Amino acid sequence: QVQLVESGGGLVQTGDSLRLSCVASGVPFSNYAMGWFRQAPGKVREFVGVISRNGGNMYYSDSVKGRFTIARDNAKNTVYLQMNTLKPDDTAVYYCAGRWDSSGQYYSRRDYDYWGQGTQVTVSS
């Protein structure tokens, strides 16, 4: 049984930092590309960033580039999303997602096979 479990969300103020975690089980984690997405109320789920299976490549959306960083610890089956200089526009439910890494570019929701349940991030102004 595959499980992706996010944690670390919460209520913060503009300019604060937050680190999300996603622990995976039931998949060969070190072979999986791991992505982060977010969905604000009334909006479609959007790509935030992705990290390759060995952590050597990361790609980010323009809206978070320079503020957010993805990292992973394959020994712990965990991927992280470090979010700095948070803005109210970052308010959303954040999801981690996984798929077998075939060295592709995985920016779309349709690229991913497994999803977590999401964790709420709220940034107050």
C-alpha positions in Angstrom: 0.0 0.0 0.0 1.4 3.3 -1.1 1.2 6.2 1.3 2.4 9.8 1.1 1.9 11.7 4.3 2.6 15.5 4.5 3.1 17.4 7.6 4.3 20.8 8.8 1.6 23.1 7.6 0.2 25.9 9.7 -0.7 29.5 10.1 2.2 32.0 9.7 2.7 35.7 9.0 4.0 37.3 5.8 7.7 37.0 5.6 7.9 33.9 7.8 9.3 30.5 6.9 7.8 27.0 7.1 9.1 23.6 6.2 6.8 20.9 4.9 7.7 17.2 5.0 6.3 14.3 3.1 7.1 10.7 4.2 6.6 7.9 1.6 6.0 4.3 2.2 5.1 1.4 -0.1 7.3 2.7 -3.0 10.9 2.4 -4.0 11.5 6.0 -2.9 15.0 6.3 -4.2 13.7 5.6 -7.7 10.9 8.2 -7.5 10.8 11.8 -8.6 8.9 13.8 -5.9 6.8 16.8 -6.7 5.1 19.5 -4.7 1.8 21.1 -5.8 -0.6 23.5 -4.2 -4.2 24.3 -4.5 -5.8 27.5 -3.3 -9.6 27.8 -2.8 -11.4 28.1 -6.1 -8.2 27.5 -8.1 -6.7 24.6 -9.9 -3.9 22.6 -8.4 -0.6 24.1 -9.5 3.0 22.9 -9.8 5.4 24.2 -7.2 8.5 22.2 -7.7 10.0 18.7 -8.3 13.2 16.9 -7.3 14.8 14.1 -9.1 15.3 10.7 -7.5 18.9 11.3 -6.5 18.3 15.0 -5.6 20.6 16.2 -8.3 18.0 18.2 -10.2 15.3 20.5 -8.9 12.8 22.6 -10.9 10.5 25.3 -9.5 7.6 27.4 -10.7 8.4 31.0 -11.4 6.1 32.0 -8.5 8.3 30.3 -5.9 11.7 30.3 -7.5 14.3 31.8 -5.1 12.0 31.5 -2.1 11.2 27.7 -1.9 13.7 24.8 -1.9 13.0 21.1 -2.3 15.3 18.6 -0.7 15.1 14.9 0.0 16.6 12.3 2.3 16.3 8.9 0.6 17.5 7.1 3.8 14.3 8.5 5.5 12.0 8.2 2.5 11.2 11.9 3.0 11.0 14.9 0.8 11.0 18.5 2.2 9.7 21.8 1.0 11.4 24.7 2.6 9.4 27.9 2.2 10.9 31.2 2.9 9.6 34.8 2.7 6.0 33.6 2.6 3.3 35.7 1.1 -0.5 35.6 1.4 -0.6 34.3 -2.2 1.2 31.2 -1.0 -1.9 30.3 1.1 -3.1 26.9 -0.2 -3.2 23.2 0.6 0.1 21.7 -0.3 0.4 18.2 -1.7 3.4 16.0 -2.4 3.3 13.6 -5.2 5.4 10.8 -6.6 6.2 8.9 -9.7 8.9 6.7 -11.1 11.8 8.8 -12.3 12.5 8.2 -16.0 14.6 11.3 -16.2 11.7 13.3 -17.6 10.3 16.7 -16.8 7.4 16.3 -14.4 5.5 19.5 -14.2 1.9 18.3 -14.6 -0.5 16.8 -12.2 -1.1 14.0 -14.8 2.6 13.0 -14.6 2.2 11.7 -11.0 0.8 8.4 -9.8 0.6 8.9 -6.1 -0.6 11.8 -3.9 -0.6 12.7 -0.3 -3.7 14.0 1.5 -2.4 17.6 1.7 -1.4 20.0 4.4 -2.8 23.5 4.8 -0.6 26.5 4.7 -2.1 29.9 5.6 -0.1 33.1 5.4 -1.7 36.1 7.0 -0.9 39.7 5.9 
